[in-house]
């Protein structure tokens, strides 16, 4: 398998495994606070955003971020909403076809960003209802940070 194919399989497995049974305002606060704690401990310059439907439930911009990070967050969130998968997976799948996301005429890059960092909040047996997004690091690192926090939040790994 190629590196891209391996990454696609890994992210598909993450999306199948990282399912919520519910997602409340309090859950958004807890997950967002967990992400802030992890990022702060590591001195990571990230913006963190959590949505449910059209409502932003959590947003934090840590030291070293800028307004540009908010624009990246918005574009990544729109990508997850449009395609129903993590923004990293969308980008990798396009690349695997031989035509990157950025080269497809119908993908307006002022609206969408198929770069790692936005992950669907999916309810088991219901599907995606929101997003958890990080912006500020390299795309694979943004994605990994979100996945790490969701795994801890869901009690699938030891953490904070």
Backbone as a printed PyTorch tensor [residue, N CA C, xyz], in Angstrom:
tensor([[[  0.8310,  -1.1900,   0.0000],
         [  0.0000,   0.0000,   0.0000],
         [  0.8750,   1.2520,   0.0000]],

        [[  0.3990,   2.2710,  -0.6510],
         [  1.1350,   3.5300,  -0.6490],
         [  0.8880,   4.2550,   0.6720]],

        [[  1.7000,   5.2600,   0.9340],
         [  1.5450,   6.0330,   2.1540],
         [  0.1620,   6.6830,   2.2110]],

        [[ -0.2880,   7.2420,   1.0850],
         [ -1.6020,   7.8800,   1.0440],
         [ -2.7080,   6.8590,   1.3030]],

        [[ -2.6090,   5.6950,   0.6860],
         [ -3.6120,   4.6460,   0.8830],
         [ -3.6430,   4.2070,   2.3450]],

        [[ -2.4780,   4.0810,   2.9600],
         [ -2.4010,   3.7220,   4.3760],
         [ -3.0490,   4.7990,   5.2510]],

        [[ -2.7700,   6.0630,   4.9330],
         [ -3.3630,   7.1630,   5.7070],
         [ -4.8810,   7.1700,   5.5590]],

        [[ -5.3630,   6.9460,   4.3470],
         [ -6.8120,   6.9060,   4.1080],
         [ -7.4420,   5.8070,   4.9530]],

        [[ -6.8670,   4.6190,   4.9350],
         [ -7.4090,   3.4940,   5.7140],
         [ -7.3930,   3.8070,   7.2080]],

        [[ -6.3220,   4.4340,   7.6800],
         [ -6.2180,   4.7750,   9.1000],
         [ -7.2970,   5.7810,   9.5070]],

        [[ -7.5100,   6.8030,   8.6960],
         [ -8.5040,   7.8250,   9.0360],
         [ -9.9210,   7.2620,   8.9200]],

        [[-10.1740,   6.4300,   7.9330],
         [-11.4880,   5.7760,   7.8430],
         [-11.7550,   4.9460,   9.0890]],

        [[-10.7280,   4.2500,   9.5830],
         [-10.8850,   3.4560,  10.8140],
         [-11.1390,   4.3730,  12.0130]],

        [[-10.4540,   5.5160,  12.0630],
         [-10.6890,   6.4760,  13.1480],
         [-12.1270,   6.9570,  13.1280]],

        [[-12.6260,   7.3110,  11.9440],
         [-13.9950,   7.8140,  11.8430],
         [-15.0110,   6.7460,  12.2330]],

        [[-14.7320,   5.4950,  11.9340],
         [-15.6430,   4.4080,  12.2920],
         [-15.6210,   4.1350,  13.7970]],

        [[-14.4890,   4.3980,  14.4300],
         [-14.2980,   4.0880,  15.8500],
         [-14.6720,   5.2380,  16.7750]],

        [[-14.4370,   6.4650,  16.3400],
         [-14.6170,   7.6190,  17.2220],
         [-16.0210,   8.1880,  17.0950]],

        [[-16.9650,   7.4430,  17.6350],
         [-18.3800,   7.8130,  17.5740],
         [-18.8700,   8.1870,  18.9660]],

        [[-19.7360,   9.1540,  19.0100],
         [-20.3230,   9.6270,  20.2590],
         [-21.7170,   9.0190,  20.4250]],

        [[-22.1730,   8.9010,  21.6680],
         [-23.5510,   8.4690,  21.9170],
         [-24.4660,   9.6820,  22.0860]],

        [[-23.8520,  10.8250,  22.4010],
         [-24.5580,  12.0930,  22.5490],
         [-23.5220,  13.1890,  22.4410]],

        [[-23.9610,  14.4310,  22.2430],
         [-23.0240,  15.5460,  22.2540],
         [-23.7610,  16.8040,  22.6750]],

        [[-23.5440,  17.2070,  23.9150],
         [-24.2310,  18.3480,  24.5100],
         [-23.3220,  19.5750,  24.5490]],

        [[-23.8770,  20.6980,  24.9820],
         [-23.0820,  21.9040,  25.1870],
         [-21.9660,  21.6290,  26.2010]],

        [[-22.3090,  20.8960,  27.2660],
         [-21.2980,  20.5600,  28.2750],
         [-20.1990,  19.6790,  27.6910]],

        [[-20.5600,  18.7580,  26.8130],
         [-19.5540,  17.9100,  26.1550],
         [-18.6140,  18.7680,  25.3160]],

        [[-19.1670,  19.7450,  24.6100],
         [-18.3340,  20.6350,  23.7940],
         [-17.3530,  21.3970,  24.6780]],

        [[-17.8380,  21.8820,  25.8020],
         [-16.9680,  22.6100,  26.7190],
         [-15.8630,  21.6910,  27.2500]],

        [[-16.2300,  20.4770,  27.6420],
         [-15.2500,  19.5290,  28.1850],
         [-14.2030,  19.1380,  27.1330]],

        [[-14.6450,  18.8170,  25.9240],
         [-13.7210,  18.4350,  24.8580],
         [-12.8490,  19.6290,  24.4490]],

        [[-13.4420,  20.7890,  24.3210],
         [-12.6760,  21.9780,  23.9710],
         [-11.6420,  22.3190,  25.0360]],

        [[-12.0550,  22.2270,  26.2930],
         [-11.1270,  22.5000,  27.3940],
         [ -9.9910,  21.4860,  27.4210]],

        [[-10.2830,  20.2410,  27.1120],
         [ -9.2570,  19.2060,  27.0200],
         [ -8.2480,  19.5610,  25.9280]],

        [[ -8.7480,  19.9710,  24.7740],
         [ -7.8540,  20.3750,  23.6810],
         [ -6.9920,  21.5770,  24.0900]],

        [[ -7.5750,  22.5510,  24.7550],
         [ -6.8140,  23.7090,  25.2150],
         [ -5.7300,  23.2590,  26.1930]],

        [[ -6.0690,  22.3650,  27.0970],
         [ -5.1080,  21.8740,  28.0770],
         [ -3.9330,  21.1630,  27.4070]],

        [[ -4.2320,  20.2590,  26.4760],
         [ -3.1660,  19.5330,  25.7640],
         [ -2.2920,  20.5150,  24.9950]],

        [[ -2.9270,  21.4090,  24.2430],
         [ -2.1750,  22.3670,  23.4240],
         [ -1.3450,  23.3110,  24.2960]],

        [[ -1.8900,  23.7510,  25.4060],
         [ -1.1600,  24.6540,  26.2950],
         [  0.0540,  23.9680,  26.9080]],

        [[ -0.1190,  22.7240,  27.3550],
         [  1.0080,  21.9630,  27.9160],
         [  2.1480,  21.8370,  26.9210]],

        [[  1.8080,  21.7320,  25.6470],
         [  2.8110,  21.5310,  24.5930],
         [  3.2050,  22.8380,  23.9000]],

        [[  2.6780,  23.9550,  24.3870],
         [  2.9310,  25.2790,  23.8010],
         [  2.6240,  25.3010,  22.3050]],

        [[  1.4790,  24.7350,  21.9310],
         [  1.0810,  24.6730,  20.5310],
         [  0.2530,  25.9030,  20.1570]],

        [[  0.6280,  26.5940,  19.0990],
         [ -0.1200,  27.7780,  18.6590],
         [ -1.3140,  27.3680,  17.7960]],

        [[ -2.4260,  27.0290,  18.4390],
         [ -3.5830,  26.5370,  17.6960],
         [ -4.8550,  27.2970,  18.0520]],

        [[ -5.7500,  27.2980,  17.0870],
         [ -7.1160,  27.7390,  17.2930],
         [ -7.9660,  26.4790,  17.3420]],

        [[ -8.8950,  26.4210,  18.2880],
         [ -9.7380,  25.2450,  18.5210],
         [-11.1880,  25.6770,  18.3680]],

        [[-11.9660,  24.8680,  17.6700],
         [-13.3500,  25.2250,  17.3840],
         [-14.2140,  23.9610,  17.4270]],

        [[-15.3710,  24.0680,  18.0570],
         [-16.3140,  22.9440,  18.0990],
         [-17.6920,  23.4670,  17.7290]],

        [[-18.3190,  22.7810,  16.7710],
         [-19.6700,  23.1550,  16.3450],
         [-20.6170,  21.9740,  16.4990]],

        [[-21.8890,  22.3020,  16.6240],
         [-22.9620,  21.3140,  16.5090],
         [-24.0030,  21.9650,  15.6160]],

        [[-24.2480,  21.3440,  14.4740],
         [-25.0970,  21.9780,  13.4810],
         [-24.4690,  23.2900,  13.0580]],

        [[-25.2470,  24.3440,  13.0330],
         [-24.7350,  25.6570,  12.6510],
         [-24.2360,  26.4720,  13.8370]],

        [[-24.3090,  25.8890,  15.0460],
         [-23.9480,  26.6520,  16.2370],
         [-22.5170,  26.3560,  16.6810]],

        [[-21.7580,  27.4120,  16.8730],
         [-20.4150,  27.2910,  17.4300],
         [-20.5680,  27.1670,  18.9440]],

        [[-20.1290,  26.0130,  19.4930],
         [-20.2730,  25.7710,  20.9260],
         [-19.0070,  26.0840,  21.7070]],

        [[-17.8540,  26.0910,  21.0230],
         [-16.5790,  26.3320,  21.6950],
         [-15.6050,  26.9390,  20.6920]],

        [[-14.8400,  27.9300,  21.1500],
         [-13.8060,  28.5190,  20.2930],
         [-12.7310,  29.0960,  21.1940]],

        [[-11.4880,  28.7620,  20.9000],
         [-10.3610,  29.3080,  21.6450],
         [ -9.1950,  29.5160,  20.6960]],

        [[ -8.5280,  30.6430,  20.8440],
         [ -7.3350,  30.9420,  20.0510],
         [ -6.1820,  31.1240,  21.0190]],

        [[ -5.2040,  30.2200,  20.9380],
         [ -4.0750,  30.2670,  21.8520],
         [ -2.9790,  31.1720,  21.3050]],

        [[ -2.0400,  31.5240,  22.1630],
         [ -0.9330,  32.3980,  21.7830],
         [ -0.2230,  31.8550,  20.5480]],

        [[  0.0730,  32.7660,  19.6330],
         [  0.7630,  32.3830,  18.4070],
         [ -0.1620,  32.2030,  17.2240]],

        [[ -1.4690,  32.3280,  17.4450],
         [ -2.4340,  32.2110,  16.3490],
         [ -2.7880,  33.6040,  15.8430]],

        [[ -3.5020,  33.6160,  14.7170],
         [ -3.9180,  34.8790,  14.1070],
         [ -5.3160,  34.7030,  13.5300]],

        [[ -5.8760,  35.7840,  13.0380],
         [ -7.2060,  35.7320,  12.4300],
         [ -7.2420,  34.7570,  11.2550]],

        [[ -6.1120,  34.5660,  10.5800],
         [ -6.0570,  33.5930,   9.4800],
         [ -6.4650,  32.2000,   9.9400]],

        [[ -6.1250,  31.8400,  11.1820],
         [ -6.5060,  30.5260,  11.6860],
         [ -8.0240,  30.3710,  11.7400]],

        [[ -8.7260,  31.4590,  12.0560],
         [-10.1910,  31.4060,  12.0710],
         [-10.7360,  31.1170,  10.6730]],

        [[-10.0960,  31.7020,   9.6600],
         [-10.5160,  31.4410,   8.2800],
         [-10.2450,  29.9940,   7.8850]],

        [[ -9.1000,  29.4600,   8.2890],
         [ -8.8070,  28.0460,   8.0250],
         [ -9.8400,  27.1490,   8.7070]],

        [[-10.1680,  27.4630,   9.9590],
         [-11.1820,  26.6840,  10.6850],
         [-12.4810,  26.6780,   9.8950]],

        [[-12.9550,  27.8330,   9.4940],
         [-14.2310,  27.9310,   8.7750],
         [-14.2120,  27.1140,   7.4850]],

        [[-13.1080,  27.1780,   6.7530],
         [-13.0110,  26.4450,   5.4830],
         [-12.9500,  24.9330,   5.7230]],

        [[-12.2390,  24.5000,   6.7570],
         [-12.1630,  23.0700,   7.0840],
         [-13.5360,  22.5530,   7.5350]],

        [[-14.2220,  23.3330,   8.3610],
         [-15.5600,  22.9320,   8.8360],
         [-16.5080,  22.7600,   7.6500]],

        [[-16.4850,  23.6960,   6.7250],
         [-17.3590,  23.5790,   5.5370],
         [-17.0330,  22.3230,   4.7350]],

        [[-15.7710,  21.9480,   4.6790],
         [-15.3620,  20.7360,   3.9580],
         [-15.9630,  19.4970,   4.6210]],

        [[-15.9000,  19.4260,   5.9460],
         [-16.4850,  18.2840,   6.6630],
         [-17.9900,  18.2470,   6.4450]],

        [[-18.6350,  19.3830,   6.5250],
         [-20.0950,  19.4280,   6.3230],
         [-20.4770,  18.9930,   4.9150]],

        [[-19.7180,  19.4150,   3.9300],
         [-20.0360,  19.0890,   2.5330],
         [-19.8070,  17.6200,   2.2220]],

        [[-18.6850,  17.0730,   2.6880],
         [-18.3040,  15.7130,   2.3070],
         [-18.6300,  14.6600,   3.3610]],

        [[-18.8900,  15.0690,   4.6110],
         [-19.2550,  14.1160,   5.6510],
         [-18.0990,  13.3410,   6.2480]],

        [[-16.8830,  13.7480,   5.9190],
         [-15.6810,  13.0950,   6.4460],
         [-14.7050,  14.1540,   6.9220]],

        [[-13.6790,  13.7100,   7.6420],
         [-12.6780,  14.6560,   8.1290],
         [-12.0230,  15.3820,   6.9530]],

        [[-11.6240,  16.6040,   7.2080],
         [-11.0230,  17.4180,   6.1480],
         [ -9.7370,  16.7840,   5.6210]],

        [[ -8.9950,  16.1160,   6.4680],
         [ -7.7670,  15.4400,   6.0490],
         [ -8.0950,  14.2860,   5.1030]],

        [[ -9.1020,  13.4890,   5.4450],
         [ -9.5080,  12.3660,   4.6060],
         [ -9.9860,  12.8450,   3.2370]],

        [[-10.7360,  13.9230,   3.2150],
         [-11.2180,  14.4700,   1.9410],
         [-10.0330,  14.8260,   1.0490]],

        [[ -9.0450,  15.5060,   1.6040],
         [ -7.8720,  15.8800,   0.8260],
         [ -7.0860,  14.6720,   0.3370]],

        [[ -6.9040,  13.6860,   1.2150],
         [ -6.1560,  12.4860,   0.8300],
         [ -6.8760,  11.6970,  -0.2550]],

        [[ -8.1870,  11.5740,  -0.1370],
         [ -8.9500,  10.8360,  -1.1590],
         [ -8.8350,  11.5130,  -2.5210]],

        [[ -8.9140,  12.8320,  -2.5490],
         [ -8.7530,  13.5460,  -3.8150],
         [ -7.3540,  13.3150,  -4.3800]],

        [[ -6.3460,  13.4150,  -3.5260],
         [ -4.9730,  13.2170,  -3.9840],
         [ -4.7970,  11.8030,  -4.5480]],

        [[ -5.4360,  10.8140,  -3.9200],
         [ -5.3090,   9.4230,  -4.3690],
         [ -5.8810,   9.2080,  -5.7700]],

        [[ -6.8200,  10.0630,  -6.1790],
         [ -7.3890,   9.9400,  -7.5330],
         [ -6.4650,  10.5090,  -8.5970]],

        [[ -5.4350,  11.2270,  -8.1600],
         [ -4.5160,  11.8500,  -9.1140],
         [ -4.8210,  13.3130,  -9.3780]],

        [[ -5.9600,  13.7890,  -8.8840],
         [ -6.3080,  15.1990,  -9.0330],
         [ -6.5700,  15.7760,  -7.6410]],

        [[ -5.6110,  16.5260,  -7.1080],
         [ -5.7890,  17.0890,  -5.7710],
         [ -7.0360,  17.9640,  -5.6570]],

        [[ -7.5490,  18.0570,  -4.4720],
         [ -8.7320,  18.8550,  -4.1520],
         [ -8.6060,  20.2590,  -4.7320]],

        [[ -7.4240,  20.8500,  -4.5690],
         [ -7.1960,  22.2320,  -4.9870],
         [ -7.2840,  22.4130,  -6.5010]],

        [[ -7.1560,  21.3420,  -7.2450],
         [ -7.1850,  21.4290,  -8.7090],
         [ -8.5590,  21.1110,  -9.2980]],

        [[ -9.5270,  20.7780,  -8.4720],
         [-10.8830,  20.4990,  -8.9610],
         [-11.6380,  21.8140,  -9.0970]],

        [[-12.1600,  22.0610, -10.2620],
         [-12.7940,  23.3510, -10.5640],
         [-13.9390,  23.6950,  -9.6190]],

        [[-14.6780,  22.7210,  -9.1600],
         [-15.8630,  23.0030,  -8.3410],
         [-15.5360,  23.1630,  -6.8530]],

        [[-14.2780,  23.0320,  -6.4570],
         [-13.8870,  23.2240,  -5.0650],
         [-13.3390,  24.6370,  -4.8870]],

        [[-14.1740,  25.5450,  -4.4640],
         [-13.8040,  26.9450,  -4.2560],
         [-12.9200,  27.0360,  -3.0110]],

        [[-11.6560,  27.3530,  -3.2060],
         [-10.6910,  27.3650,  -2.1110],
         [-10.8670,  28.5390,  -1.1580]],

        [[-11.7160,  29.4840,  -1.5100],
         [-12.0510,  30.5260,  -0.5500],
         [-13.1480,  30.0550,   0.4020]],

        [[-13.7930,  28.9400,   0.0590],
         [-14.8780,  28.3850,   0.8590],
         [-14.4630,  27.0960,   1.5750]],

        [[-13.6730,  26.2620,   0.9200],
         [-13.3080,  24.9310,   1.4320],
         [-11.8040,  24.7840,   1.5800]],

        [[-11.3980,  23.9430,   2.5300],
         [ -9.9890,  23.5790,   2.7020],
         [ -9.9220,  22.1040,   3.0750]],

        [[ -9.4010,  21.2990,   2.1810],
         [ -9.2560,  19.8600,   2.4410],
         [ -7.8740,  19.6060,   3.0350]],

        [[ -7.6450,  20.2170,   4.1840],
         [ -6.4010,  20.0680,   4.9380],
         [ -6.7680,  19.5070,   6.3030]],

        [[ -5.8830,  18.7540,   6.8870],
         [ -6.1610,  18.1200,   8.1680],
         [ -6.5040,  19.0940,   9.2670]],

        [[ -7.3710,  18.6400,  10.1590],
         [ -7.6730,  19.4310,  11.3410],
         [ -9.1300,  19.5020,  11.7300]],

        [[-10.0420,  19.1450,  10.8290],
         [-11.4580,  19.1510,  11.1950],
         [-11.9860,  17.7260,  11.1220]],

        [[-12.6150,  17.2940,  12.1960],
         [-13.0790,  15.9110,  12.3390],
         [-14.5710,  15.9270,  12.6520]],

        [[-15.3360,  15.0390,  12.0240],
         [-16.7790,  15.0370,  12.3050],
         [-17.1070,  14.5330,  13.7080]],

        [[-18.0360,  15.2150,  14.3370],
         [-18.6540,  14.6840,  15.5530],
         [-19.8260,  13.8630,  15.0420]],

        [[-19.6950,  12.5530,  15.1340],
         [-20.7280,  11.6530,  14.6130],
         [-21.3580,  10.8830,  15.7590]],

        [[-22.6760,  10.8400,  15.7460],
         [-23.4300,  10.0930,  16.7420],
         [-23.6530,   8.6840,  16.2050]],

        [[-23.3340,   7.7030,  17.0420],
         [-23.5180,   6.3010,  16.6530],
         [-24.9390,   6.0830,  16.1430]],

        [[-25.0630,   5.4310,  15.0140],
         [-26.3390,   5.1070,  14.3680],
         [-27.1150,   6.3250,  13.8660]],

        [[-26.4920,   7.5010,  13.8640],
         [-27.1770,   8.7000,  13.3640],
         [-26.3400,   9.4480,  12.3400]],

        [[-25.0260,   9.5570,  12.5720],
         [-24.1540,  10.2490,  11.6300],
         [-23.6380,  11.5640,  12.1530]],

        [[-22.9830,  12.3270,  11.2810],
         [-22.3390,  13.5800,  11.6780],
         [-23.3420,  14.6510,  12.1020]],

        [[-23.0270,  15.3020,  13.2290],
         [-23.8780,  16.3970,  13.7170],
         [-23.0720,  17.6610,  13.9910]],

        [[-21.7400,  17.5600,  13.8480],
         [-20.9010,  18.7110,  14.1530],
         [-19.4560,  18.4450,  13.7950]],

        [[-18.5890,  19.3320,  14.2850],
         [-17.1610,  19.2280,  13.9820],
         [-16.3120,  19.6310,  15.1800]],

        [[-15.1260,  19.0410,  15.2430],
         [-14.0640,  19.4750,  16.1470],
         [-12.9100,  19.8550,  15.2310]],

        [[-12.4150,  21.0770,  15.3610],
         [-11.4160,  21.5720,  14.4220],
         [-10.2530,  22.2360,  15.1400]],

        [[ -9.0570,  21.9870,  14.6070],
         [ -7.8320,  22.6270,  15.0890],
         [ -7.1230,  23.2190,  13.8800]],

        [[ -6.5710,  24.4150,  14.0460],
         [ -5.7740,  25.0570,  12.9990],
         [ -4.5580,  25.7060,  13.6350]],

        [[ -3.4140,  25.5290,  12.9940],
         [ -2.2060,  26.1940,  13.4610],
         [ -0.9390,  25.3900,  13.2620]],

        [[ -1.0890,  24.0730,  13.0950],
         [  0.0530,  23.1900,  12.9060],
         [  0.0440,  22.6630,  11.4770]],

        [[  1.0040,  21.8140,  11.1520],
         [  0.9520,  21.1060,   9.8730],
         [ -0.3090,  20.2460,   9.8730]],

        [[ -0.8800,  19.9980,   8.6980],
         [ -2.1920,  19.3590,   8.6390],
         [ -2.2510,  18.0050,   9.3460]],

        [[ -1.2330,  17.1900,   9.2290],
         [ -1.2500,  15.8830,   9.8990],
         [ -1.2360,  16.0620,  11.4130]],

        [[ -0.5170,  17.0680,  11.8960],
         [ -0.4590,  17.3390,  13.3310],
         [ -1.7800,  17.9070,  13.8450]],

        [[ -2.4210,  18.7920,  13.0710],
         [ -3.7530,  19.2890,  13.4450],
         [ -4.7130,  18.1060,  13.6060]],

        [[ -4.7150,  17.2210,  12.6130],
         [ -5.6020,  16.0510,  12.6340],
         [ -5.2950,  15.1670,  13.8470]],

        [[ -4.0210,  14.8810,  14.0700],
         [ -3.6200,  13.9950,  15.1640],
         [ -4.0260,  14.5570,  16.5230]],

        [[ -3.9280,  15.8580,  16.6870],
         [ -4.3060,  16.4860,  17.9550],
         [ -5.7980,  16.3140,  18.2170]],

        [[ -6.6180,  16.5300,  17.1990],
         [ -8.0640,  16.3500,  17.3490],
         [ -8.3840,  14.8950,  17.6920]],

        [[ -7.7910,  13.9680,  16.9690],
         [ -8.0520,  12.5370,  17.2120],
         [ -7.6260,  12.1510,  18.6280]],

        [[ -6.4580,  12.6080,  19.0510],
         [ -5.9750,  12.3070,  20.4040],
         [ -6.9760,  12.7800,  21.4560]],

        [[ -7.4680,  13.9920,  21.3060],
         [ -8.4060,  14.5500,  22.2890],
         [ -9.7350,  13.7840,  22.2840]],

        [[-10.2300,  13.4400,  21.1070],
         [-11.4890,  12.6790,  21.0480],
         [-11.3130,  11.3060,  21.6930]],

        [[-10.1890,  10.6600,  21.4350],
         [ -9.9260,   9.3470,  22.0490],
         [ -9.9240,   9.4440,  23.5600]],

        [[ -9.2730,  10.4750,  24.0970],
         [ -9.2590,  10.6760,  25.5580],
         [-10.6670,  10.9740,  26.0560]],

        [[-11.3650,  11.8730,  25.3950],
         [-12.7260,  12.2550,  25.7900],
         [-13.6510,  11.0450,  25.8430]],

        [[-13.5350,  10.1730,  24.8370],
         [-14.3990,   8.9860,  24.7640],
         [-13.9120,   7.8520,  25.6670]],

        [[-12.7820,   8.0480,  26.3500],
         [-12.2500,   7.0360,  27.2500],
         [-11.5780,   5.8740,  26.5320]],

        [[-11.1070,   6.1160,  25.3200],
         [-10.4840,   5.0500,  24.5410],
         [ -8.9850,   4.9710,  24.7610]],

        [[ -8.3960,   6.0260,  25.3270],
         [ -6.9710,   6.0330,  25.6660],
         [ -6.7820,   6.7830,  26.9600]],

        [[ -5.6670,   6.5230,  27.5980],
         [ -5.3060,   7.2620,  28.8070],
         [ -4.9070,   8.6660,  28.3880]],

        [[ -5.1520,   9.5900,  29.2410],
         [ -4.7760,  10.9530,  28.8880],
         [ -4.7750,  11.8350,  30.1090]],

        [[ -5.0360,  13.0620,  29.8520],
         [ -5.0140,  14.1380,  30.8350],
         [ -5.5170,  13.7110,  32.1810]]])
